[in-house]
Structure formats: C-alpha cells, structure tokens
Amino acid sequence: MSDEKKIMTFAKEVKAEIANLPYKSKIMRFGVLSGFTRINGETSLGSVPSITYKTEIASVAKLIFSLVKDMYDITPRIIYQRKMRFNKSMVYVIKVESKKTYEILSELKVMKNFQPVPLRSMLNKENLRYFLAGAFMAGGSANAPSSKSYFLEISFSNKDDATRVMEALQSTEEFSAKVIQRRDKWIVYLKRSSEIAMFLSYIGATNSMLNYENARVTKDLINNENRLDICAAHNYSKSLKKGQENIEDINKLLSRYSMDRFDVKTQAVMKARLSHPDSSFGELAELITEDGIFISKSGVSHILSSLHEKASKF
C-alpha cells in the first residue's frame, strides 16, 4: 500500500471513530459543529442563505446532519456525489438551507454581521478538545504509524486561525505544534509520535491511539533490530579485515623467525589469530585464557600492534 493510501486510510479510521462518539452535552455538540463549520462549511448568502458541508465518510455526514437537526431544528438536505477522478469515492454533501443560517454562523462563532469571527472563545479549556475533534474531521490528516515518518495535521484557510490553534495546543504544555504554509492553506502539525498519540486520545480516538501505539512500537522494535544487525555486520567486517592484516604480519615474521623466537603469550596470540581470523580481540583473549594463559583484550591488542611494528620493518 502506498504512503498516500495509508494516510487516507488511517485518517479516515480516526475520523470515523470520533464521529461515532456520543456528544451528549451542548458544549460537546457546539464545539464539534463549530470546528467542522469553520473549516468545511461553505457559506452562501442571499434571501435563503445556506451552509454546505462535504465529506467522504458516512459516519461524519451522519453526525453533522444530526447535530444541525438536533441543535437548530433544521433538516438538512443530503446529496450524494461521486468523485470523477482518482478512486471515484462517494462524497456526502450536507446542505443547510434556512433563514436561521446567520444565527447558526453567529452562535458557532464563525461569522457575524457578514464578517468572520476571530477564533478565540472556541479555544478555551472548556471547548478546545471538541473544537479540535470537529476541525480534524473537517480538515485533518495523519499518516499510519507503519509509514516512514510520523505526522498529524489540520488544514486551515487563514493564518490567524492556524496560529491561534497552534498557540492553544502549545498552552496545554503537551504539544509542540507548529504552523507551515502549503499553497493557499495554513497547516497546524505535530511530528512527534508521542504527541500524535496523545492528540488522538485528547480528541477521543482511543482505539486509533492504541492501534497507533502498538504499530509504532512494533515498527520501532523492527528498526532497532535492523540497526543492530547492520551494526553487527559492520563489526564483523571490521574484525575480519583486521584479522587478515594480523595474519599477514604473523606470516611475514614466521617466514624469517621460528615460533620459538617469541614468548609464550605472544605465541598464544599468534596461534589464536591464525586459527580464528574473524575473531575480535576480546574473543581471542577469551580463547587464550581458556587454554590456561590469562590475557586481556588490551593485552591481545598490544601484542598484535607490536607484531605489526616488527613486520612493517621488512
């Protein structure tokens, strides 16, 4: 599966999970609908003003439909469209057409007197997590933990909204959120895997958070094992190369002197190296000590260095 498909699949799983949560209190419903409307709501003004929402996720469409109907006693129209490009997935269009539209936009802190309302009151401690849940369903994305890198983001249409959300996240002292511009959008994002898991839990996506953490731990464990394998292979290659150099030095010396010319420890090191060309100095020390001649790793290194100096003279 491509990284793009992984991103879409995991993000949709998160959105579907939080869309199916029970938003019972007015604060919960208000926060979710405000966050969703600010990012996803397309407003049309006129004699019969309207708000149009679009989503590819059925449970999200159902949630927005229910929130509007329950909070404002309006039954939105649902239109089904199919994308003509890419995966040709279904798009659910929720259209709210009512003279109450201005009232709705004002109450949701999105627009008042035909002017955008600055994003302040929705970012207090009481509303923040529900606003973020709605915002993520509207414009959020997160890659699967099995992907090459970690990120979670929410896209906003203007810099001020993005900056205020970033600051609200930072004020919790749990998130080191940042903002970047991508074409005509402003993106609030997290890149630390621990913070992404915490954010998922914060907006109520507990199952997604647990799946994320399990997959992340498995991935990190595999990566650590791969790093250890690479390190071991590198060390083996290094030991083998060093062993060949030692053997060349020993053979050069033995072509001129007999083995009896050297002291007992040096003989033991020479014989051990000739018999074990790929062993490390530590392994050679253990082999020699097992034969009754105590020597340390540094002792083996010292003797082989001394032999190299003597061999280099020829």
C-alpha positions in Angstrom: 0.0 0.0 0.0 1.4 3.4 -0.9 2.1 6.0 1.8 -0.8 8.2 0.4 -3.3 5.4 0.8 -2.0 4.6 4.3 -2.5 8.3 5.2 -6.1 8.3 3.8 -7.0 5.0 5.4 -5.7 5.8 8.9 -7.1 9.4 8.9 -10.5 8.0 7.8 -10.4 5.5 10.7 -9.7 8.3 13.2 -12.5 10.5 11.8 -15.0 7.6 11.7 -14.2 6.8 15.3 -14.6 10.3 16.7 -17.8 10.8 14.5 -19.3 7.8 16.3 -18.7 9.1 19.8 -21.7 10.3 21.9 -21.7 14.1 22.0 -24.4 14.5 24.7 -23.8 17.9 26.2 -24.4 21.2 24.5 -20.7 22.2 24.9 -19.6 19.0 23.1 -22.1 19.4 20.2 -21.4 23.1 19.9 -17.6 22.6 19.8 -17.6 19.8 17.2 -20.0 21.7 14.9 -18.1 24.9 15.3 -14.8 23.3 14.4 -16.3 21.5 11.4 -18.1 24.5 10.1 -15.1 26.9 10.4 -13.0 24.6 8.1 -15.5 22.7 6.0 -18.6 24.9 5.9 -19.1 26.7 2.6 -21.5 29.7 3.1 -23.8 31.1 0.5 -25.6 34.4 1.5 -28.8 35.6 0.0 -32.6 35.6 0.6 -32.3 31.9 1.7 -28.7 31.6 2.9 -27.1 28.2 3.2 -24.1 26.3 4.6 -22.8 23.3 2.6 -20.6 20.6 4.1 -18.8 17.8 2.2 -17.2 14.6 3.5 -16.3 11.2 2.2 -17.1 9.5 5.5 -20.6 8.3 6.0 -20.4 8.5 9.9 -19.2 12.1 9.7 -22.0 13.0 7.4 -24.5 11.4 9.7 -23.0 13.3 12.7 -23.2 16.7 11.1 -26.7 16.0 9.8 -27.8 15.1 13.4 -26.1 18.0 15.1 -27.7 20.6 12.8 -31.1 18.9 13.1 -31.0 18.5 16.9 -29.4 21.9 17.7 -31.4 24.1 15.3 -34.5 22.1 14.4 -33.5 22.1 10.7 -33.4 19.0 8.5 -30.5 19.4 6.0 -30.6 18.0 2.5 -28.2 15.2 1.8 -26.8 14.9 -1.8 -24.7 12.0 -2.9 -21.9 12.7 -5.4 -19.2 10.5 -6.8 -15.7 11.8 -7.5 -14.8 11.6 -11.1 -11.0 11.3 -10.5 -8.7 9.1 -8.5 -10.6 6.5 -6.5 -14.1 7.7 -7.5 -15.2 7.5 -3.9 -18.6 8.7 -2.7 -18.9 12.3 -1.4 -21.7 13.2 1.0 -23.0 16.8 0.7 -25.0 18.1 3.6 -26.8 21.3 2.7 -28.4 23.5 5.3 -30.8 26.0 3.7 -32.6 28.2 6.2 -33.1 31.8 7.3 -31.5 30.6 10.5 -28.2 30.3 8.8 -26.9 33.7 10.0 -28.0 32.8 13.5 -26.2 29.4 13.3 -23.0 31.0 12.0 -23.1 33.6 14.7 -23.7 31.1 17.5 -20.9 28.9 16.2 -18.5 31.8 16.4 -17.8 31.5 12.6 -19.4 34.6 11.1 -21.3 37.6 12.5 -22.7 40.6 10.5 -21.2 39.1 7.4 -17.7 39.2 8.9 -15.5 36.3 10.1 -15.4 36.0 13.9 -11.8 35.7 15.3 -11.1 32.3 16.7 -10.8 33.0 20.4 -13.6 31.7 22.6 -13.7 28.3 21.0 -10.1 27.6 22.1 -10.6 27.8 25.8 -10.2 24.7 28.0 -13.9 24.0 28.0 -14.3 23.9 24.2 -10.8 23.1 22.8 -10.9 19.3 22.6 -14.4 19.3 20.9 -13.5 22.1 18.6 -10.3 20.1 17.6 -12.4 16.9 17.1 -14.6 18.8 14.6 -11.7 20.5 13.0 -9.9 17.2 12.5 -13.0 15.6 10.9 -13.2 18.6 8.6 -9.6 19.1 7.6 -7.3 16.7 9.4 -4.9 14.1 8.2 -2.5 11.7 9.9 -0.2 9.1 8.4 -0.2 5.5 9.6 2.5 4.6 12.1 3.9 2.0 9.8 4.8 4.8 7.3 8.4 6.1 7.1 7.7 9.2 9.2 5.1 10.5 11.7 2.8 13.5 11.2 -0.6 14.7 12.1 -2.1 17.9 10.7 -5.1 20.1 10.4 -5.6 22.5 7.4 -7.0 26.0 7.8 -7.9 28.6 5.2 -6.2 31.5 7.0 -3.1 32.1 9.0 -4.8 33.7 12.1 -6.9 30.6 12.7 -3.9 28.3 12.3 -1.7 30.4 14.6 -4.4 30.5 17.3 -4.9 26.8 17.3 -1.1 26.2 17.4 -0.9 28.5 20.4 -3.9 26.8 22.1 -2.2 23.4 21.7 1.1 24.7 23.0 -0.6 26.3 26.0 -1.6 22.8 27.2 2.1 22.1 27.6 1.5 18.7 26.0 2.0 19.6 22.3 4.8 21.3 20.4 2.6 22.2 17.5 3.9 24.3 14.6 2.4 26.1 11.5 3.5 26.0 7.9 2.0 27.4 4.7 1.2 24.9 1.9 -0.1 26.7 -1.2 -3.2 28.6 -0.1 -3.6 26.7 3.2 -2.1 27.1 6.7 -1.2 23.8 8.3 -1.0 23.1 12.1 1.0 20.0 12.5 2.6 17.6 15.0 5.6 15.4 14.2 6.5 13.7 17.4 4.9 10.2 17.6 4.2 10.5 21.4 2.4 13.8 20.8 0.3 12.4 17.9 -0.8 9.5 20.2 -1.7 12.0 22.9 -3.6 14.2 20.4 -5.6 11.1 19.2 -6.5 10.4 22.8 -7.3 14.0 23.5 -10.0 14.2 20.8 -11.5 10.9 21.8 -9.9 8.5 19.2 -8.9 6.0 21.9 -8.9 2.9 19.7 -7.0 4.6 17.0 -4.5 5.8 19.6 -4.0 2.2 20.9 -3.6 0.8 17.3 -1.2 3.7 16.6 0.9 3.0 19.6 1.0 -0.8 19.0 2.0 -0.4 15.4 4.6 2.3 16.3 6.2 0.1 19.0 6.4 -2.8 16.6 7.9 -0.6 13.9 10.5 0.9 16.2 11.4 -2.6 17.5 12.0 -3.9 14.0 14.0 -0.8 13.1 16.2 -1.3 16.3 16.7 -4.9 15.3 17.7 -3.9 11.8 20.1 -1.3 13.2 21.7 -4.0 15.5 22.0 -6.4 12.5 23.7 -3.7 10.4 26.0 -2.8 13.3 26.9 -6.5 13.9 27.6 -7.0 10.2 29.8 -3.8 10.2 31.7 -5.0 13.3 32.2 -8.5 11.8 33.5 -7.0 8.5 35.8 -4.8 10.6 37.1 -7.7 12.6 37.7 -9.8 9.5 39.7 -7.1 7.8 41.8 -6.6 10.9 42.3 -10.3 11.3 43.6 -10.6 7.7 46.1 -7.8 8.4 47.2 -9.5 11.6 47.7 -12.8 9.7 49.8 -11.1 7.1 52.0 -9.6 9.8 52.4 -13.0 11.6 53.2 -14.9 8.3 55.7 -12.3 7.4 57.5 -12.7 10.8 57.3 -16.5 10.7 59.0 -16.5 7.3 62.0 -15.1 9.0 61.8 -16.4 12.6 60.7 -19.6 14.1 57.7 -19.6 16.5 60.1 -20.4 19.4 61.7 -17.0 19.0 58.6 -15.4 20.7 57.5 -15.5 24.3 54.6 -17.8 25.5 51.9 -15.1 25.4 52.9 -13.8 22.0 53.0 -17.4 20.6 49.5 -18.0 22.1 48.2 -14.8 20.4 49.8 -15.7 17.1 48.4 -19.2 17.1 44.9 -18.0 18.2 44.8 -15.3 15.4 46.0 -17.8 12.7 43.2 -20.2 13.8 40.5 -17.6 14.2 40.9 -14.9 11.5 37.5 -13.3 12.1 37.5 -13.2 15.9 37.6 -9.9 17.8 40.4 -9.0 20.2 38.0 -9.8 23.1 37.1 -13.2 21.6 40.8 -14.0 21.1 41.5 -13.1 24.8 38.8 -15.5 25.9 40.1 -18.3 23.8 43.7 -17.9 25.0 42.5 -17.6 28.7 40.5 -20.8 28.3 43.8 -22.5 27.3 45.4 -21.5 30.6 47.2 -18.3 29.6 45.5 -15.3 31.1 45.4 -12.3 28.8 43.1 -9.3 28.5 41.6 -7.8 25.4 44.1 -4.8 25.6 46.9 -7.4 26.0 45.9 -9.0 22.7 45.7 -5.6 21.1 49.2 -4.6 22.4 50.9 -7.8 21.2 49.3 -7.6 17.7 50.3 -4.0 17.4 53.9 -4.9 18.4 54.0 -7.6 15.8 52.7 -5.2 13.2 55.5 -2.7 14.0 58.1 -5.5 13.7 56.6 -6.8 10.4 56.4 -3.3 8.9 60.2 -3.2 9.0 60.5 -5.9 6.4 
